[in-house]
Amino acid sequence: MKLKEEDRPNYRGSVMPDAAVKRRCLMCKDMFERAWSGERVCKRCRGSGTWKNSLAHRSI
């Protein structure tokens, strides 16, 4: 089925919205639904002490 030009989404000049996509957490390897395209660690792991401590020791 071919869409008419007026029915096609127009993303030229704008950022495409992020779709709800499930991805595997880099820490616990569980699947989670990401909130944005760059999210790689689930909320549970981001709230953990390990995650918070690793950010504190990161060199800039």
PAZAPA-4460 file (N, C-alpha, C; in steps of 0.05 Angstrom, whole numbers, plus 32768, in hexadecimal, padded with zeros to 4 digits):
% residues 60
    n_x    n_y    n_z   ca_x   ca_y   ca_z    c_x    c_y    c_z   seq   type   mol
   8011   7FE8   8000   8000   8000   8000   8012   8019   8000     1      M     A
   800D   802A   7FEE   801D   8043   7FEC   800E   805A   7FF8     2      K     A
   801B   8069   8009   800E   8080   8016   800F   8099   8003     3      L     A
   7FFA   80A9   8005   7FFA   80C2   7FF7   800D   80D5   8005     4      K     A
   8017   80E8   7FF7   802B   80FB   8002   8020   8109   801B     5      E     A
   8006   8110   801B   7FFB   811E   8033   7FF8   810B   804B     6      E     A
   7FF8   80F1   8047   7FF6   80DE   805D   8010   80D6   8069     7      D     A
   8026   80DD   805C   8041   80D6   8066   8049   80EA   807B     8      R     A
   8056   80DF   8091   8060   80F2   80A5   8077   8102   809A     9      P     A
   8078   811C   80A1   808D   812D   8097   80A1   8133   80AD    10      N     A
   80B8   8127   80AC   80CC   812B   80C0   80E3   813C   80B7    11      Y     A
   80E2   8146   809E   80F7   8157   8094   80FB   816F   80A5    12      R     A
   8114   8174   80AE   8119   818B   80BE   8112   8188   80DB    13      G     A
   810A   8171   80E4   8103   816D   8100   810E   8152   8109    14      S     A
   810E   814D   8122   8117   8134   812D   8100   8121   812E    15      V     A
   8104   8108   8125   80EF   80F4   8126   80EA   80ED   8143    16      M     A
   80D1   80E9   814B   80CB   80E2   8167   80D5   80C5   816C    17      P     A
   80DD   80C1   8185   80E6   80A6   818D   80CE   8094   8190    18      D     A
   80D0   807C   8185   80BB   8068   8188   80C0   8059   81A1    19      A     A
   80AB   804E   81AC   80AE   803D   81C4   80BB   8023   81BB    20      A     A
   80D4   8020   81C3   80E4   8009   81BB   80F0   7FFC   81D4    21      V     A
   80F0   7FE1   81D4   80FC   7FD3   81EA   8119   7FCE   81E3    22      K     A
   812A   7FD0   81F7   8146   7FCC   81F4   8151   7FBD   820C    23      R     A
   8168   7FB1   8209   8175   7FA2   821F   8186   7FB5   822F    24      R     A
   8183   7FB5   8249   8193   7FC5   825C   81B0   7FBC   825B    25      C     A
   81C2   7FCF   8259   81DF   7FC9   8258   81E9   7FBE   8273    26      L     A
   81DB   7FC3   8289   81E5   7FB9   82A3   81D9   7F9E   82AA    27      M     A
   81BE   7F9C   82AB   81B1   7F84   82B5   81A8   7F71   829E    28      C     A
   81A9   7F7B   8285   81A1   7F6B   826E   8184   7F65   826B    29      K     A
   8173   7F71   827D   8156   7F6E   827B   814C   7F81   8265    30      D     A
   8135   7F7A   8259   8128   7F8B   8245   8119   7FA1   8253    31      M     A
   811A   7FB9   8248   810B   7FD0   8253   8102   7FE2   823C    32      F     A
   80ED   7FF1   8240   80E3   8004   822B   80F2   801E   822F    33      E     A
   8101   8026   821B   8111   803E   821D   80FF   8057   821A    34      R     A
   8108   806D   8227   80F9   8086   8226   8103   8097   820F    35      A     A
   811C   8093   8207   8128   80A2   81F1   813E   8091   81E4    36      W     A
   8146   8099   81CC   8157   8087   81BC   8173   8081   81C8    37      S     A
   817D   8093   81DA   8197   808E   81E6   8197   8080   8200    38      G     A
   817F   8079   820A   817D   806B   8224   8186   804E   8222    39      E     A
   819B   8047   8231   81A6   802C   822F   81A5   801D   824A    40      R     A
   819E   802A   825F   819D   801E   827A   8180   8022   8285    41      V     A
   8174   800C   8290   8159   800E   829A   8157   801F   82B3    42      C     A
   813F   8027   82BB   813B   8037   82D3   8144   802A   82EC    43      K     A
   813F   8010   82EE   8147   8001   8306   8166   8003   830A    44      R     A
   8175   7FFF   82F5   8192   8000   82F6   819C   801C   82FA    45      C     A
   818F   8030   82EE   8197   804C   82F2   8193   8054   830F    46      R     A
   8180   8048   831D   817C   804F   8339   818E   8040   834C    47      G     A
   819D   802D   8341   81AE   801D   8353   81C7   802C   835C    48      S     A
   81D3   8023   8372   81EB   802F   837C   8203   802B   8369    49      G     A
   8203   8014   835C   8219   800F   8349   821A   8024   8333    50      T     A
   8203   802A   8327   8201   803E   8312   8209   805A   831D    51      W     A
   81FF   8062   8334   8205   807C   833F   8223   807E   8346    52      K     A
   822F   8069   8351   824B   806A   8358   825D   806B   8340    53      N     A
   8255   805D   832B   8265   805D   8312   8266   8078   8305    54      S     A
   8250   8088   8308   824F   80A3   82FD   8260   80B6   830D    55      L     A
   8262   80B1   8327   8272   80C3   8338   8290   80BF   8333    56      A     A
   8299   80A8   832A   82B5   80A2   8325   82BD   80A7   8308    57      H     A
   82AB   80AF   82F7   82B0   80B3   82DB   82C2   80CB   82D7    58      R     A
   82D6   80C9   82C7   82E7   80E0   82C1   82DC   80F0   82AA    59      S     A
   82DF   810A   82AB   82D4   811B   8296   82E9   8123   8282    60      I     A
***
